Amino acid sequence: MSPVPIPGARPCPHSGRTLLYHACPAPGESAAGVHALVIGISRYDRRRRGGAQVMANLPGAATVAARFARFVAGELRDPTGVPVRTVRLLTSLMPDQTVPDSDEASLERVQYALDDWTEDCNRHPDNVAVLYIAGHGVATARDARWAFLSPAGATESPYTFALNLTAIKESLAFCRARSNVFVWDVCALRGEQIPVYRTGNVGLTAPDLDERDRPGAVDQVTIMARMGTRTYSGYGREHTILSRALIGLDAGEARNRLLHTAGELLPGGMFAVTARRLGELLLPAMRRLNPALADGEEPVVDPRDSAAGINRPEPPPEFPVELRWDHEPGEAPLGVTITGTSGGAPIEQTIGSSLSLGLPAGRYRVTSVRRTGDGLERSSYDLHVDRERRINALDGADVP
């Protein structure tokens, strides 16, 4: 996907910079938007004077980074309606790999990209900052988190070539962007000695803001594969367990993955993926992909109880809904009419004992009509669909 400027847009500040995608605002259009920086490290350098390679190559890291970048550019929709403005993609590739529209993830270029990305994020108080990093790393329960760049594989001091993820997160809390989404798809090295978490060469300086310009609160969501002194994301040639659980292998598979389906109905009836639902569903999704994951291993979704919206899939996902009717023998079928609050033709069905449907996420009004000895008995109730539902067809109560 080549950079795509908006036709007729005023000169943008990104001229001459490597971007997978950018769509700067047209005259009169709000400058608010989503700004994403995506990094994937597949190649790790070898020592020049012999000896074993400190870090093994990770063929899938660059591949999943490119897939995530294209997901952001084509599939991510912020629930507040701000558009995607920029997507930067940096990769370190193995000799047989090709990733179009990416820049080399050298130490210098990563630092420049971080600075440019932060500058973009800081331009408007309604911006959304997205940072995805795939590669070797470290993640501990005490918030020590790094991602290693290619040169870290050829040195006894790998943290010299590491991104300090915790420091970056802390700095972004002072950015004007109202929301930050961090996805650390890192696979920790075994037996690594963990230094003080604030060390590390690549980080960010907090933006220099007047106190009046700082947001009152920033929604920060961090998504990781597992918490502990060792993390595991199951790198393959084409995917990681975490990336496949979040976005799948392709656009078709993405429609059934968590960044499309792990959501809830927000006030007003909009369906949006939230940190709260990701926190509930990420580990089960990862275990379906890799049943060998042991008990006690947990993904990190922080803050786990947040209802902040991350993505508003369009069209919304469809969920199975079963309406059950426990009726007397010989009783006439139950009639139901299901009407969506957002419009569309009503669904009219009859139920003998149960009815199974696939309904797009949203709010519905269900009216049931039951024939009794005294005539017709009607009842109505609201049905909220943001996950699989099994309900009593007469009153909408959940049933086992």
Secondary structure, 3 states (H helix, E strand, C coil): CCCCCCCCCCCCCCCCCCCCEECCCCCCCCCCCEEEEEEEECCCCCCCCCCCCCCCCCHHHHHHHHHHHHHHHHHCCCCCCCCEEEEEEEEECCCCCCCCCCEECCHHHHHHHHHHHHHHHCCCCCCEEEEEEEEEEEECCCCCEEEECHHHHHCCCHHHHEEEHHHHHHHHCCCCCCEEEEEEEEEECCCCCCCCCCCCCECCCCCCCCHHHCCCCCEEEEEECCCCCCCCCCCCCCCCHHHHHHHCCCHHHHCCCHHHHCEEECCCCCEEEEHHHHHHHHHHHHHHHCCCCCCCCCCEEECCCCCCEEECCCCCCEEEEEEECCCCCCCCCEEEEEEECCCCCCEEEEECCEEEEEEECEEEEEEEEEEECCEEEEEEEEEEECCCEEEECCCCCECC
